[in-house]
Amino acid sequence: MMNEKKAADPAATKPPVKDWLNKKFLFTAVHEYAMFIALILIAIFFQWRTDGVLLQPINISKLIMQNSYILILAIGMLPCILTGDIDLSVGSVLAVIGAIAGTLIVNMGMGVGVTAVICLAVGLLIGAWQGFWVAFVRVPSFIVTLGGMLLFRGMTMVILDGNTLSPFPTSYQFVAQRFLSDVPMFAAIPYSTILVGVLVAVFCAYIELRDYQQKIEYNVPAGTRTALIVRIAVIAFVSVFSTYWLTQFKGLPIILILLAFLIAFYSFICRRTVFGRHVYALGGNERATQLSGIKTKWVRFIVFVNMGLMAAVAGLVFSARLNCAAPSAGTGFELDAIAACYIGGASATGGVGTIVGAVVGGLVMGVLNNGMSILGIGIDWQQGIKGLVLLAAVAFDIYNQRNKR
């Protein structure tokens, strides 16, 4: 009788709580922070192999500037992938925006501000054009954007007539090539770059504390206070030390401020707004989303309009970075942006992924490119290695999804 009672006791069949928590913690850490860990390991490896060149302040600043337009495209691409779509035209849109900017400024002498507004408006129109075909006519996004890639590449060649337009005025290059110390108001403030790092640390600590309190209030698992304190301490250290490290060269690049704003804004949209939840729901199960009353066509349309806007922003940044508008600009950028999203944890079937993850994926690609270039590895090997990294990231995502089930 005692043996039967013991066998029937549910507590006897359960694994120890500590063991279960450890397994859950390890699974969550591997699933959610795998690319962060991979980025750190890759950076450490190339820091060792390049004899400390990779993480020099001057190289970090160049790394951010050289990959800024890919990161901007990845931020816009992620919502497309979340809905189960894709945009192959972003490289060509980037090129045509640069061509329009070059024509207006270099050939016609138009002001930088007016040109920027016109280019952003054109980006919105391009996104609306493609979004109309995808959302309302129901042409697959792959076909629509493949056609857009050819169409806008041809438009770039027509606008530039095969020529390269340069140079742009200094004011046009400001966001892409200048630093916080070049801004008159901030240049007079001692350690202005470190001050920005402190403000970021305080803001992030506030967000973490607020999220923790909200989870406690609504009886949602929030983790321990020790984990919260450690997380805040790590964020504060990284923010302050990173900005201090950048002061060893010229300080904080202006483009990094733009990137930080875009990351924060789009993360808020995706995680904290009704529209963001609609985007995830659409990618998770379109039929169920329709039956719940969500206007899926308009969600998909807005996502493509936003992608056009982000491609226009990237086009302005890229042309300002190169100080010219060229017919070949943006070639292959769509593949880098898509790869950044998948490496950062986005699912090929839609409904899974984060803005921060897409940015981390872009940084993984950027660090690989930069580290291999410093080591003198040829472009052929670089492309092969990046392809293997993309394949490994997608395979890892599929493995995690199967384990979840």
N, C-alpha and C positions, 0 to 999 in steps of 0.2 A: 504493500500500500504506500509506504513511504517513497519507494522508487517511482511508482506511478505518479504520485503527487509532485515529485521533483521533476519528472520529465514533462509534466503538464505546465509547470511554472514558466511563464513567458520570460521572466527575468533571467532564467537559467540559459535560455537559448540566445540571448542578446550578447553581442560582443561588448567588452568593456567600453564605457563611455569615452575614456581617454583615447583608446585606440581608434574608435569611430571618428572622434573629432580630429585626430591627427591625419587620418586618411582623407577626410573631407577637406581639411585645410590644405593638404598637399595637392589634391586634385584641383581645388579652386586656384591655388597659386600657379600651378602649371598651366591651367587653362587660360587664366586671365592675364598673367604676367609673363607668359613665355617669350613674347617678342621684346619686352623690356629687358629681360634677362639675356636674350640673344643679342640685343643691341649693345649691352654692356660688355658681354664677352667678346664680341667682334671688335669693339673699340679697344679693349685691353689687348687683344691679339695684335692689331695693327699698330697700337702704340708701342708695343714691344718690337715688332718687326721693323718699324720705321725709325727706331732709336729715338722715340719721343716726339717725332715731328707731327703726328696726327693730331694730338691734343694741344698743340701750341696755340695760343690765343689768335694769332694771325690766321692759322689754318682753319680754326673753328669758325671765325668770322667769314672766311671765304666759303667754307662748307655750307653755312647757312644761306649765304647769298646765291651760291650756285644751284642750290636745290629748292629755293623758295618758290619758284613757279611750279615745280612738280608737286610740292606740298599743297599749294593753293588748288591745283587741279585735283589732287587726291581728296581734299576737303569737299569739293563740289561733286566728285565722282561717287563718293560713298553713298549719299542718298539714292543715286541712280541704282547702285548695286543692291541697296537695301530693298528696293521695290522689285528686284529680280530683273532689272534692265541693265543696259550698258551704253556708254557713249564713246564711239570710236572717232568722233570728229573733233575732239577738243584740241588736238595739235594743230589742225588746219584752221580752226576758229582763232586760236592764239595767233597764228601767222597772219590771218586777214585783219585782225584787230591792229597788229603792229604795222601792217601796210597802210591801213586807214590813218593811224596816228602819224606815220611818217609823211604821208601825202598832205595831211592837214597842217602839220607843223613845219616840215622842211620845205615843201613846195609852195604852200599857200600862206605860210606865215601866221597861222591861227594861234591863239593863246593856248597855253598848256591846260588850264582849267576847263575851257570850253571843249577842247579836244578830248579830255578825259571823260567828260559827261557824254559826248557824242559816242565815243567808243563803248562805254558801258551800256548806253541805250541800244547800240547795234548788237551787243552781246545778248541783251534781253530779247531782242527781236529774233535773233538766230535761235535762242533757246525756245521761244514761243513757236517758231516755225517747226522745229523738230518735235517739240512736245505735242503739237496739234496732230501730226501724223501718227505718233506713237499712241497717244492717249485716246483720241477721238476716232481716227480712221482705223486704229488697231493694226497698223503695220508694225511688224517686229522691230524693236529698237536697233537690233544689229543691222538690219537692212537700211533703216532710215539714216542712222548715223554713219554707216559705210558710204551711203550716197552723199551725205553731208561732208564727209572727209574729202571726197573727190571734188565736190562742188566748191567748197571754200578754199581748197588748195588751188583750184583753177582760178578762182576770183583773186587770190593773192597774186598770182602770176600776171593776171590782166592788169590789176591796179598798179603793180610795180613795173610792169613791162619788162620783166627780167632783170631789173636793176636793183641795186641796194641803195637805200636812202639813209644818209647820215650827214652831219651829226645832229643829235638832238640838243636842245638847250640844257644848261645845267639844272634848271628848275625841274625839268622833266625827269632827270636822272636821280633826283633827290631821294625818293623812297627806296630805290633799288641799290644805290651806291653810297649813301651817306650814313653817318653815325649820330647818336644822340648828342655827342659833343659838338656837332656842326649846327645844332639848333641854337640860335642866339639866346633864347630865354633859359634853356637848360645848361648852356655852356658856362654860364656864370655861377652855377650851383656846384660847389665842391662835391665830388663823389656822387654825381647825379645818377650814374649807372647803378651803383650799389644801392642808392635810395630806391630805385625802381624795383630792385630785387627784394628789398625789405617790404615794400608795399605789396608785391606779389605774394610773399610769404604770409603776410598778415591776412590778405584776402583769402588765400587758399585755406588757412587755418580756420577762418570764420566759416567758410563753406563746409569744411569737414565737421566742425562742431555743430553747425546747424543740421546737417544731415544726420548726425549721430543722435541729436536730441529728438528729431522728428521720428526716427526709427524707434526710439525708446517710447515716445508718446503713443505711437500706433502699434506697439507690441510687435515690431518687426525685428528679427535678429540683427543686432548691430555690432556684435563683437565685443571684446573687452575694452576697458578704458586704457589698459596698457597698450593694446594694439593701436588705439586711437592716438595716444601720445607719441608712440613710435612713428606712426604715419605722418603726423604733423611735424615732428622733429626732422624727419628725412626730407620732407617737402621744403621746410625752412632752410635746411642746410644746403640743399641743391640750388635753391633760388638765390640765396645770398652768395654762395661760393661761385656759382656760374657767372653772376654779374661781376663779382670781384675779378674773376679770371679774365673776363672780357676787357676789363679796364687796363690790363697789361698791354693791350694793343691800342685800339682807338675807342673802346667802349662799346655800348650797345648799338648794333645795327638797327636802323629805322625799320627795315623790312621785318626784323624779328618782332618788333612791336605790332606791326600789321598782322603777322602770323598769329601772335598770341591773342589778338582781338578776334580774329576769325575762328580760331580753335575754341575760345571761350563762348563766342556767340553761337556757333553751330552746334557745339556740345549742349548748350542750353536748349536750343531748338529741338534737338533730337531726343534729349532725355527728360525735359521738363515741360514741354508744350503738348497740347492735344494734337497738333499737326504732326509732330515728331512721332507720337504713338501711332498715328494713322499710317505713317510711312513704314514703320516696322510691321504693323498689322498687314498692310498690303503685301509686303514681301513674304510674310509668314504663311498667309492663306488668303488669296485674293477673293475667292468665292465667299468665304465666311465674312470677310470684311465688307463685301457688297451687301450681304444679307443683314448685317448689323446697321445698315443705313449710311455708311461712309461713302462719300462721293469719290470713288477710286479714280475716276477719269481725271478729275481736277487735281487730286493729289499727285498723280503721275505727271500731269501737265506742269504743275508748279515746280516739281523736282527738275524737269528739263529746262524750264525757264531759269531756275537758279544755276544750273550747270552752265548755261550760256553766259550768265553774269560772271561766274567764277573764271570761266575761260577768258573773258574780256579782261578781268583783273590780272590774270596771269600773262596775257598778251602785253598789257601795259608794262608790267614789271620786267618781262623778258626783253622787250625792245629797249627799255631804259637801261637794263643791265648790260646789254651788248652795245648800246648807243647806236643802234641802226635797225632798220627794217629790211629783212632779207626774204627772198622767195622760199628759201629752204628752212625758214624758222619753224620750230615746233615739230620737226619730223621725228616720229617715234615717241613723242611725249605722252600720247594716249596710252601706250603700252606701259610706260613707267608709272603713270597715275593708277592704272588698273592693278598693276602688280603691287603697288604700295598698299592698296586697299586689301587685297587678298593676303599679302604677307602680314598685314596688321590685324588679321582675324576675321575679315568679312567672309561671309559664306557665298559660294557661287549660286546657291539656290535662293538667296535673298533673306531678309529678315534678321540677319545677325551681323554685328559689326559696330564699331564706335569711331568717332572722329579722331580721338586721341590714338586709337589703334592704327588708323590709316596714316596718321602723321609719323608714328613710330615706324611703320612699315616703310614709309618714304625715307626716313633717316637711315634705316638699315641699308637700303639700296644706295643712299648717298655716301655712307661711310665705306661701304664695299667699293664703290667707284673711286672714291678719294684715296683710300688705302692702297688699292691695287695700282692706281696711277702713280702714287709716290714710290711704290716698289718697282715701277717700270714694267708692270705686266701689260701685255698687248691687249688691244680692244677685243680681239677674237676670244681670248681667254676670259676677259671680263664679261662678255655677253653670255658665254657658256656657264660661268659660275652663277650669274644672276638668274639664268634659267633654272638651274638646279635648286637655287634658294627658293624661287617661286614654287616649283614643284613640291619641294619638301614642306613648305608652309601650308599649301592646300591639302597635302596628304595628312599633315598633322591636324588640320581642322576637321577633316573627315573622320580621323581616328577619335578625336574628342567627341564629335557628335554621336558616334556609335557607342562610346562608353557612357554617354548621358542616358541613352535608351536602356 
